[in-house]
Amino acid sequence: MSTQHNFKVKLILSLTVIMFVICFLGGNVWVQGKETITLRYWRHQHKPAVELEQPLIKKFEEQYPNIKVEMFVATSTPDLHEKVLVAFAGGGGPDLFNMEGGKFSQYVSYGLMVPIDLDVFGARTYQEVMEKLATDVAAGLSGWKHEDKYYGLTTEVSCYATAINTQHFKEAGLDSDKDYPITWEKLAEIGQKLVRVERGEIIREAYALTTYPVTFTLVFEGMLRQLGGDVVSPDGKESIINSEAGVKALQTLYDFMYEYKITAVPSQLNLQGPGFETGATSIVTDVGPWYEAYLKDNAPGIYPYLQFKPFPRFEKGKDIGIPNYGYALQVSSNSKYKRESWELAKILVSTAGERKRIGLFVPDEWPWPKEISTGGLGIIPKEINDIVFEAATKTLMDKVNPRETLNAAKKKIDKYLAELPYKIYGYK
Amino acid sequence: MRIKEIQLLFQKIFSQRKLVGFLFVLPGLVFFMIFFFYPVINAIYISFTRWNLFTSKQFVGLGNFVELFQDPDFLQSFKVTGYFSLGTCLLLWITSLSLALLINSNLKFTKLFQIFYFLPSILSLTVVTIVWSYMYRRLGLINMFLKAVFDISSIPWLSSSKYALLSITIMMVWCWAGYYMIIFLAGLRGIPFTLYEAAKIDGANWWHTLIRITFPLLKPTFLFISIVSVMACLQAFAPFLLMTSGGPGSSTRVMTLKIYGDAFFRLRMGRAAAESMILFLIMFIFSLIQIRVFRSEVTY
């Protein structure tokens, strides 16, 4: 009986040990047994861009039969940022990822990416790489430079402009070619003709304000720069958001809601381009050239009435548009297959023309060339976006004096900048 | 000689029945140690360090805790969490107990109402949040109803700091009341009917039986509900992230949202861990207080 019992105990113990060995080592044995390489490529959701890249990945896999590409599409850029950071901290993460410029300073200062592999392009210098790339891709490369090395291959360089619904203009007796909001003052004037009110409620907004912190800050930054101000001083050391320019810009937006009543008080935060695609808004200023393909897919009824116009200016302000932003393919310093990742990146940026067609690079038609050339670089990190948006919502939703909220925002931004362990690129 | 001794020891160990039991428990124990115990210990350690995921951890002692209590953003999130938990729990207890009393009163169609009230609690909180976000919109169902019936202008439910926290509270009460109603109902049905009969014979009215019989005998149920609901409120995260992201301003930035932002966007892991420790301490203290307050010697 005792021998039988001992045998059972030993059997159970042996099986347990075998089970653990299989669990912990099995996976590795399986991976090492195969000869194929798996490249992990992560990007954010944008249907036209994903559809453009899928056949390119297939082409790459055909070209390199021993490489398999696993594409992961995150729901949004912040979602991608969060996943990439957590994965990197654990020593894993993607081999190749497509990230926006606002994160570049942070990523490069923590050593998360490697510079472009010159060999992949058969080049000896970055200048030679640029010559081999399409103009749009090469032009955006400067945004990914750190200590004389380039870390990203540009997949998108964009800026916002004004989108108007021509049908709404027609209904209001306005000519969309002449009466578009060339200035903020003009927007207030035509807005009062465009807005539709029923029983005291705005049922169609003339101008909808973005309630998404990142896009709101881009719009607000554009307004500030037109008035000679900015969110952060040129040396990047302190915030100047509470200048007269800041107060005037925020007061302008406040007046749209409460003085001219052309913008409804938003009912929910974190919405981009609110209402335009449903026909509930006539004008928005937080959409780029990519919006055309998006609208065609998602709101075919509104799409024929979409027209892009320049971002409004102030009557006595500078003639500049909204800050530019961009995305680039970057290779992780954790990757075992850096060269293969750059090979994949090279193929993904090979269709700059197609990217331009779907609005990822700014089109050659008016108003885009001027808007992109005057807008300057948008380099504000997310944390500052959140502070700016918090201040703005206090004024716009809770009716707190703009000077008061911007003074509080300046203090918070200054504290953030003082504690920041790295330098934000773009500032001297 | 030495080898023989080891063999004997080996046999002795393997002949013990306790070891067999231990082996069966081992996988669960390993799982618990890796995924629960280690993270908790690690979080305590991280709370005493400055760490951004990519640099080495720098020990700062109580530095993070001192900074937190001087940080107006943290104090604001502490306050918001307090208001939300207090408001939601009170409303929740009153609503769910009232519903349970109604269902328990043998009125017509009580079974049907019981199902209706319970239904929201089986829905995913994310789904509920999204649906309510639409209902709270400027031209959404709630504003349209208020306009049509009371001629009230649209209320910025989620974009004004006056209403945002209240809006989330209302949604949470709607979502959770059915679940707590069922627990109260179980408690109510556990009270012997003879006690009510005796009270009736003694001339007690509805209010007297409620105060003198129902409430005292519901103490164990209250204890469970109060602990579970306070924990749930203190840990609430998804509705705040999806509905307001802590805004407008910082009027709905609860502690969980602050921890998330500090950890994954500001990469201040030490500070986030310290905030988590404080949240844990609050929950622990609340649970102790509740156990003491609702301690019941009643057996029936």
Interface residues (C-beta under 8 A of the other chain):
Chain A: S2 H5 N6 V9 K10 I12 L13 T16 P78 H81 E82 L85 V86 F88 A89 Q106 Y110 G111 L112 R199 G200 E201 I202 I203 T211 P213 A264 V265 P266 S267 Q268 L269 N270 A280 K382 E383 D386 F389 E390 T393 K394 M397 D398 P421
Chain B: Q11 F14 S15 L19 V20 L23 L26 P27 N52 L53 F54 T55 S133 Y136 R137 R138 L139 G140 N143 K147 S153 S154 P156 W157 L158 S159 S160 S161 K162 M243 T244 S245 G247 P248 G249 S250 G261 F264 F265 R266 L267
